[in-house]
Amino acid sequence: MSHSVLHPRGGYRYLPGIFPYSCGVVASDGYEIVHVTLKSQRPWAEGMKLAREFVIADGLSEQNLCGFELRCPKPHPMDGFIQFNRGYRELLEQWDVLVDGENPVARTNVAPVNNPPSQTDLFAFSYARPSSQPNATFVIAGGGELVGSLAVENIIRAGEISDSAMVEKAQCVIGLMQERLDGLGVDQSGLTAIDVYTEHHLKPLLDEVLLQRLPITQRIGVRWFYTRPPVEQIEFEMDMRGTVTELLID
């Protein structure tokens, strides 16, 4: 199991992931992770610069940015997704956010089924700020039914959407989410939001997978975003977080 790594200037620890993003983040002692949703989505680079300005106005720096949530026009072919990730990571490199060559920032990127944006937009972001509140706060990055590196052959039952295939995909994703919770040293009792991203019928997956593997859903519920994961042939994605402070900004 992977273990979290301290971001020396960010006020958080991160779980190493892959080239474009980390698997999740948890606030360091004396900090909390704040989740911020935009009332109106912005083109991703413009939105990320807005997030940077927001945290600077709060007396912090871009080093404290620890999560971004994007909305894209449609799922990418694998090579298109990799190409987008290069430009996204390059902006974070320019801001000197990387830690020893690793991207510490968590991310979710999904494609709305209805009324998708014409370009990839920023939907929300998270940052770490000093705080005396005692609860662990954290963000688990979005993840779909892909095990290992970004390659089509690593997608679980690629191209299948039968009931049994969807259950297997959801089981894979729940396992991934649990690994990330464990790696950050937190557990599901601290969750305040569980997000599911799929265009497929959710009820059987709730009955057979989510309620069984994540019993906290019985108490806090699940938010279903009618979206598709950002890569073609991936059908089910989740992210989750545990926060105390949620903001909504223009």
C-alpha positions in Angstrom: 0.0 0.0 0.0 1.2 3.5 -0.9 1.7 6.0 1.9 1.2 9.8 1.9 4.1 12.2 1.3 4.4 15.6 3.0 4.1 18.6 0.7 6.7 20.8 2.4 5.0 24.1 1.5 1.4 23.2 1.0 -0.1 22.4 4.4 -1.1 18.9 3.3 0.1 15.4 2.5 -0.5 13.7 -0.8 -0.8 10.1 -2.0 1.4 9.7 -5.1 -0.5 8.9 -8.2 0.5 9.1 -11.9 2.0 11.8 -14.1 -1.0 14.2 -14.2 -2.4 14.0 -10.7 -2.1 12.5 -7.2 -4.5 9.9 -5.7 -5.6 12.2 -2.9 -4.7 14.7 -0.2 -5.1 15.1 3.5 -4.5 18.2 5.6 -1.4 18.4 7.7 -1.7 19.2 11.4 -2.8 22.8 11.9 -4.5 22.9 8.5 -7.8 22.1 7.0 -8.8 21.4 3.3 -11.5 23.8 2.1 -13.6 22.8 -0.9 -14.7 25.6 -3.3 -17.3 25.4 -6.0 -17.6 28.0 -8.8 -21.1 29.3 -9.4 -20.2 29.6 -13.1 -17.6 27.2 -14.7 -14.6 28.8 -16.3 -12.3 27.5 -19.0 -9.8 25.3 -17.1 -6.7 27.4 -17.3 -8.6 30.6 -16.6 -10.4 28.9 -13.7 -7.1 27.6 -12.2 -5.7 31.1 -12.3 -8.9 32.3 -10.5 -8.3 29.7 -7.9 -4.7 30.9 -7.6 -5.8 34.5 -7.1 -8.4 33.3 -4.5 -5.9 31.6 -2.3 -3.4 34.5 -2.6 -6.1 36.9 -1.5 -6.6 34.6 1.5 -2.9 35.1 2.5 -1.8 31.8 1.0 0.0 30.8 -2.2 -0.5 28.4 -5.1 1.4 25.8 -3.1 -1.8 25.4 -1.0 -3.9 24.4 -3.9 -4.5 20.7 -3.6 -7.4 19.6 -5.8 -9.1 20.5 -9.0 -12.4 19.3 -10.5 -12.9 19.6 -14.3 -15.7 19.1 -16.7 -14.8 18.2 -20.3 -16.9 18.2 -23.5 -16.7 14.4 -24.1 -14.6 11.4 -23.1 -11.1 11.5 -24.7 -9.5 8.6 -26.5 -6.6 7.5 -24.4 -4.0 9.5 -26.4 -6.1 12.6 -26.3 -6.4 12.3 -22.5 -2.7 12.0 -22.1 -2.1 15.0 -24.4 -4.5 17.2 -22.3 -2.7 16.1 -19.1 0.6 17.4 -20.4 -0.8 20.9 -20.7 -2.5 20.7 -17.4 0.6 19.5 -15.6 2.7 22.2 -17.4 0.7 24.9 -15.7 1.3 23.4 -12.3 5.0 23.1 -13.1 5.1 26.8 -14.0 3.6 27.6 -10.5 6.3 25.4 -8.9 3.6 23.2 -7.3 5.3 19.9 -8.0 7.3 18.0 -5.3 10.4 16.3 -6.5 8.9 15.9 -9.9 5.6 14.5 -8.6 2.3 16.2 -9.0 0.8 16.4 -5.5 -2.6 17.8 -6.6 -5.7 15.6 -6.7 -8.1 15.8 -9.7 -11.4 14.7 -11.0 -12.3 15.2 -14.7 -15.6 14.1 -16.2 -17.9 14.8 -19.2 -21.5 15.8 -18.6 -24.0 13.8 -20.7 -26.3 16.8 -21.1 -25.2 20.3 -22.0 -21.4 19.6 -21.9 -19.1 22.6 -22.1 -17.5 23.5 -25.4 -14.0 23.2 -23.8 -12.7 21.7 -20.5 -13.9 23.9 -17.6 -13.0 24.2 -14.0 -16.0 23.2 -11.7 -14.4 23.3 -8.3 -11.1 23.4 -6.4 -9.7 22.6 -3.0 -6.9 24.2 -0.9 -5.3 23.9 2.5 -5.4 26.7 5.0 -4.3 27.1 8.6 -7.1 25.9 11.0 -7.5 24.8 14.6 -10.5 22.6 13.8 -9.7 19.0 15.0 -11.2 16.9 12.2 -9.1 15.3 9.5 -10.0 16.8 6.2 -9.2 15.2 2.9 -10.0 14.8 -0.8 -9.9 11.5 -2.7 -9.1 12.0 -6.4 -11.5 10.7 -9.1 -10.9 7.2 -10.3 -12.5 4.8 -12.7 -12.2 1.1 -13.4 -8.6 1.2 -14.6 -5.9 -0.6 -12.8 -2.3 0.6 -13.3 -1.1 3.0 -15.9 -3.1 4.9 -18.5 -3.6 2.2 -21.1 -6.8 0.7 -22.7 -5.7 -2.8 -21.8 -5.8 -1.8 -18.1 -9.6 -1.0 -18.2 -11.7 -3.6 -16.4 -14.0 -5.3 -19.0 -13.4 -2.5 -21.5 -16.4 -2.0 -23.9 -18.8 -4.0 -21.7 -21.9 -2.4 -20.0 -23.9 -5.5 -19.0 -25.2 -5.6 -15.4 -22.4 -8.0 -14.4 -19.7 -5.8 -16.0 -21.0 -2.7 -14.3 -21.0 -4.4 -10.9 -17.4 -5.6 -11.5 -16.4 -2.1 -12.6 -18.0 -0.5 -9.5 -16.4 -3.1 -7.2 -13.0 -2.2 -8.7 -13.6 1.5 -8.1 -14.8 1.0 -4.6 -11.6 -1.0 -3.9 -9.6 1.9 -5.4 -11.3 4.4 -3.2 -10.7 2.3 -0.1 -7.0 2.0 -0.9 -6.8 5.7 -1.2 -8.5 6.3 2.1 -6.1 3.8 3.7 -3.1 5.4 2.1 -4.1 8.8 3.5 -4.7 7.3 7.0 -8.4 8.2 7.1 -11.5 6.1 6.9 -15.1 6.4 5.6 -16.5 7.7 8.9 -14.9 11.0 8.1 -16.6 11.3 4.6 -18.9 14.2 4.0 -19.5 13.8 0.2 -19.4 10.7 -2.0 -19.7 11.5 -5.8 -20.5 9.0 -8.5 -20.0 9.7 -12.2 -21.7 7.5 -14.7 -24.4 7.6 -17.3 -25.6 4.1 -16.4 -28.5 3.1 -14.0 -27.2 3.5 -10.5 -29.7 1.6 -8.3 -28.3 -1.9 -8.8 -24.8 -0.6 -8.1 -26.1 1.1 -4.9 -27.7 -2.1 -3.8 -25.0 -4.6 -4.7 -21.8 -2.5 -4.3 -21.9 0.9 -2.6 -24.2 0.2 0.3 -22.3 -3.1 1.0 -18.8 -1.7 0.7 -19.4 1.8 1.9 -22.0 1.6 4.6 -21.5 5.4 5.3 -23.6 6.0 2.2 -26.7 5.0 4.2 -26.1 8.1 6.4 -24.7 10.7 4.1 -26.1 9.5 0.7 -24.5 9.6 -2.7 -24.4 12.5 -5.2 -24.9 11.1 -8.7 -23.5 13.3 -11.5 -25.0 12.3 -14.9 -21.6 12.2 -16.6 -19.1 10.0 -18.3 -15.5 9.4 -17.1 -12.9 11.4 -19.2 -11.6 8.4 -21.1 -13.4 6.3 -23.7 -14.5 2.8 -22.5 -14.4 3.8 -18.8 -18.0 3.7 -17.5 -17.9 4.3 -13.8 -16.0 6.8 -11.7 -16.1 8.1 -8.1 -14.4 10.6 -5.9 -15.0 11.5 -2.3 -14.0 14.0 0.4 -14.3 14.8 4.1 -14.4 18.6 4.7 -15.7 21.0 7.3 -15.7 24.2 5.1 -17.5 24.3 1.8 -17.6 27.6 -0.2 -19.5 28.8 -3.3 -17.9 31.7 -5.2 -18.6 33.7 -8.4 
